[in-house]
Amino acid sequence: MTDGTLPVRRLRRFLAPTLLALLAVTTSGAPPVRAVGNAASPMVLQNVSLEDVVANRRGICNGGFTHVIKNAAGPNNVRNYLNAAQKCGLKVIFVFPETANHATGRVYPSRVTYWVNLVKGHAALFGYLSVKEPSWTRISATEIRSLYAAYKAADPNHPVIALFGDIPHFGSTANPYTSRMADIVMVDWYPVETASSGCSRYGSSYITNGPKWFARVRSFVDARTPGRPTWLMVQTHKYLAPTCHKKQRPTETQLRRQVRDGLRYLKASGIAFHTWSNTNYSIDERRDGPMVAAMRTIANQVHAGTFR
């Protein structure tokens, strides 16, 4: 054909999908977000008391939540907690305060075996959290690795998790990450603050550079420890004690944004919600039914693969 009809038809077929995509962006304000998640994704609560587990407070049992991080308060407490968690449908990640003093920055690998032997045979045990935000407490890379070695020697069958804060410096001398530190790398990032860079008593702002740091953490973990899973701890609390950088309660939209960024940029395979109970905070999950309901909705959507 010489009248140009065939080239025009070809051009139309080529441009149609692009034009439709542009139309979708124009009418909705943003391109569609792909649904993510899977049924095996851990959805983790932190610091739930034994009493609240037994009482199934706010419906935390046998639902969207799968794990709980718990400080061990003593030999009897850890056994009772495991039994209650098993009935509640939760797996337990224990923190043993006697093995790492985060106030002084001291670690005690020789104490690990005693605590591990109390719990390692229980079906409700998931694993151990060895350190929390070591850069802030000045726990060194050598010390983190010494704890990891002690846990693996005492129990090679359950994973060891290390929780890193200060993610803009993750992998640096100030916040080191190397091999033989953890089987699961957890990071925390709390982006919702009061206005004026956290110095106001009202309003809120959202720190937007989390995705950049998440991608950097993911790249660093992949380079140093290929295949190591990452989890993200997200913010649900309100904390007005410091003069500046005061954390504000997220809206449900802001909570979903945190989870979405973690799944997309950190490629997180688990989400932890900070925190169930802390009386130093102005509000926590235990006192915030709507927040827990939003968390449950998110958890169920992630497990269904429909979270957006």
N, C-alpha and C positions, 0 to 999 in steps of 0.2 A: 504494500500500500504506500502511496506517495502523498496522502493528504495529512499525515501526522497523527492519525487517530490511534494507531498502535502504540507509538511512543507515549502519547498522552495517557492511554489506559494503563500502560506499565508504570508510569510515574504516579498515577492515582493509586494503584495497588501498593506501591512502595510507601507513599506518604500517608495513606489512611491510618495505619496504626499509630504513627507519630502524632498526627493531628488529633486522634482520639485521646491519646495520653495527655497532650497539651490541654485539651478541653477539660479533662478530668482535673488537672492541676488548677486551671483557671476557675472552675466552678466550686471546687472544694477547698482551695487554698493550699493544698499540699498533695503530693502523690500518695496513692494508697499504700498503707503499711502492711507488709506481709505478716500473716499470723505465724507465731512461733510457739515453741514449747513442746514438751513430751511428757508422757505419763510417769517417767522415772525421775523427773526433776525434783531434787530435794527442796522443800519449803520449810524453813527453819525458824523456830521461835527461840528467844534467848531469855534466860533467867526466869523461867516459870517455876513457881514454888511447888513443893510436893502437895500442899493443900489444894492448890488450883488445878493440878493434874487430876487429883482424886475427885474433885468436885466438877470436873469438866467445865470450868468457868469459861463463859462466852463460847461454848461449843467447840473447844479446841481439839477434842478427841475424835478420832476416826473420821476425819474430814479432809480438807485440803492440806493441812499441815502434816508434815512427815517426821520432823526431827526437832529436838530441843537441845540447846547448849545449856549446861548446868554446872555451876560450881559445886564441888563435892564438899559437903559440910561435916562429914564424918563417916566412919565405917557403916553404921546402922542406916544413916541417911542414904548412902549410895545404893544399898540393897533395896530399901523401901522405895526409893525413887525408880529404880529399874523395874520393880514389880508393878508399880502404878503406871509407869509409861507403857509397859507391855499391854496392860488392860486398855489404855487410852489409845493405842495404835501409833505410838510415837517411838522413834529410835533416839537414843541418848548419846550426846557428845559430851564427855566429861572434861571439865577443867579441874585440875588438882592444885589448889593454891599453895600447898606445901612444896610443890616442885618448881614453882617459879614465882618469885615475889616481885610483882610489877611496880610496887612502891619503891623498892630499893634497887631494882635491876639485877637481883641475884637469882641464879638458877641452881637447882639441886638435883642433878640427874640420879644420884644415889637413892633418892626417895621415890623414884618412879615405880620400881618393881613392886613395892608394898601396895601402892594404890591400884596398880594394874591388876594385881592378883586378886583383888577384891571383886573385880567386875568383869574380867575378860571372858568368863564362861557363861555370861548371861545373854539370853537371846535378844534382849532389848538394847544391848550395847551396839552403837554404831562405830564409835572411835573416840579419839582424844584430841583436845585442843591444847597445844603445847605452850604457845605464847600469844599474847595480845599486843598488837601495836608496838613491836620491840624497839622501833626507832625512838619513840617518845620515852620509853623507860630505859633506854641505853643497854638493851640486851644485844650482845654482839652476834655476828654470824657464827663464830666458833661456839658460842653458848647455845644458840638455836640448834646447831647440828649435834651438839652433845646431848641435848634433850631428845632429839629425834632418834639418835642411836640408842638411847636408853629405852625409849618406848618400843622400838622395833625389836630390841633384844628381849624385852619382857613379853611382848605380844606381837608376833609378826603377822597376825591374821586380821588386824583391824587398822584402819587408816589413821594417820596423824595429820592434823590440820594445823596450819599456822595462820594467824590473822594479822595482816599488815595494814596499818594506817599510812598516812602521809604518802599517798600514791604519786604525787608529783615527783617524789624523790625515790620511788621504788627502783631497786637495783643499784642505787648509788652507794657510796661509802657510808652515807648517813642512814640509809635504809636498805641494807644489803639483802640480796636474794641469790642463792646458789643452789646447787644440787644437795641432796641429803638434808633438806630442811623440813620437807613436808610432802605428804602424798596428795594433799588437796591444798591449794593456795586460796585463801580467802582474803579479800580486801574490803575495806569499808570506805564509804564516801557519802557525806551528809550535806547535800547542796542547798537546802532550804533554810534561809536565814531571815532575820528581820531586816528591814530596809536600811539604807545608808551604810552599806558594807557590814551589816550586822550590828551597827551602833545605835539603831533606833529602837524604841519600845513598841512600835506598831508597824504594820505593813510587812510585806515579805518580798524577798528576791530569790532568784534561783541561779546558783552558780552553774554556768553553762559549759565549762570546759571539762566536765567529767568524761565525755566520750573520747577526748584526746588522750587523757591519762589512761582510760581503760584500754584503748588500742595499744598504747605503749606497754602497759603491764602485760597484755596478752602476747605481744611480740617478744618481750623479754623472757617470759615464762617458756614460750615455745622454743626460744633459742637455747636457754639453759637446761630446761627439763622437758623435752618434747613429749607431748601427750598428757602432761599434767593438767588435771581439771582445775578450773577456777570457780569460786563462788563469790557472790557480791552480797555484802550486808548493807541494806538500805535504811534510810531514816524514817521513823514514824513518830519520834518524840518531839517535845518542846522543852527548850532549856534556856532560861533567861538569866543565869547566874553571871557569866562573864560580862565585862564592860562592853566588849565588842565581839563580833562573830557569834552572836547568840542564835541558837538553832530554833527555828519556828516549826510548828506542826504543819506537815505537808497537807495540801488538799488531796483528794483522791486522784485528781488529774496529775498532780506533781508526784504522787507515789507511783502511779502507772508510768510516768516518764522515767523515773529512776530505774524501775524494773526493765523497761523497754531498752534503755541505754545499756544496762548491764548485759542483757541477753544479746544485744546486737554488737556492741563494740568490745566488751570484755569476753564475749562468747561464753558467758557464765552458764554453767550447768546446774547451779543451785542458787537460790535466793534466801538470805536470812533477813529477818525483820528486827530492827533495833528500836526499842527494847520492850519486853513485856512488863517488867516492874523495876523501877528505880525511883526512890523517893527524893533523890536529888533533882529530878526533873519536874518541871511544872506540870507535865502530863505525860503519861506513858500508856501502853496498850491496855493494861489492866483497867485503867480508868476511862477508856475511850472505846466504847462499843462500836460506833460507826467506823473507826479506823480498823478494828479487827474484822468487821464485816467486809470492808474493802479489801483487806489482805486475803480473806478467804475467797472472795470472788476472783481475785488475781491468781491465787494458787490453783483454783479449780480450772480456770481458763488456760493456764500454762500446762496443766496436766492433760487437758483436752486438746492441746495444740491449736487453740483458738485465740490466744492472747495477742492483742495488737497494741 
